[in-house]
Amino acid sequence: MFNKIQESLGKAFKKIVTRTISDKDIENTLNELYYSLIENNVAIEVAEELITKLRKEIIGKEVRRTRDINSLMYDLLYKSILEILHTNDNIDLLQLVSNYKDRGNVLVILFIGVNGSGKTTTIAKIAKLLIKNGFTVVLSCSDTFRAGAQEQLEIHAANLGVKVIKHKYGADPAAVAYDTVKYARAHKVDVVLIDTAGRMQTDRSLLDELKKITRVIKPDLIIFVGDSLAGNDALNQAKTFSNYIGISGSILTKIDADIKGGAVLSIAFITKRPILFLGTGQSYDDLIPFNPNDFVRSLLSNIEEK
């Protein structure tokens, strides 16, 4: 995964370290890197931020040896990309659930995102992760709009051995979420996972619906689920949901097929919130915690740190 952005960063690095730091050609190389980032689904705002950081640090630097240039460039790229990922805001989900459970509280998580992003399957993966770590879970089918939504969630619930709370199609999604939280508290369930409708992010009625759910149940976490292959669509979705609803973090799906890698950087930058997990396949275990340091090292894998 991320092959293309790895290649772009590697080429730019090699061009810079083979020249003197004060060489005017560096500006051309930075411009090449800028357009390469955009071609690899990195948002314009992110590319501009990264190039501005690099330009500020590189131009006029006095570096005596090639090895020093290598180290400088690697460190600058590593630091700049890491800052974009908002690593100070990372959320340890399992620790958070444990903290809530120790206080006798239920952790309520609301999942938002458009249809086709893998939201419902991601909820099932999170449920599997929690169950595997000794926590109890109940699912809320607050998508009362899409035909088949309840049946899809019920299949996952049956596979995992957990309960689903649902109402009739067309019912108030906030009421379903409320009843699920009420059930969890009465039965001492550790975590509530709420599935929601995913009409287009520009659908004002959907956004109002989600906002009502947040007012009614006051979720502890709001997680955006985005398709890493959707490019600018995923970015626009994340921006809209973040601005209108507010999110705690994101989970990106289909990351195993993403050879560009720009979605991770772009969504983290635009939402100002961390990436929590990456979906790497269709099975319940195909979910990995996002590690910013590992991600950056992967992006820079075509660069040999000296």
Secondary structure, 3 states (H helix, E strand, C coil): CCHHHHHHHHHHHHHHHCCCCCCCHHHHHHHHHHHHHHHCCCCHHHHHHHHHHHHHHHCCCCCCCHHHHHHHHHHHHHHHHHHHCCHHHCCCHHHHHHHHHHCCCCEEEEEECCCCCCHHHHHHHHHHHHHHCCCCEEEEEECCCCCCHHHHHHHHHHHHCCEEECCCCCCCHHHHHHHHHHHHHHCCCCEEEEEECCCCCCCHHHHHHHHHHHHHHCCCEEEEEEEHHHCHHHHHHHHHHHHHCCCCEEEEECHHHCCCCHHHHHHHHHHCCCEEEEECCCCCCCEEECCHHHHHHHHCCCCCCC
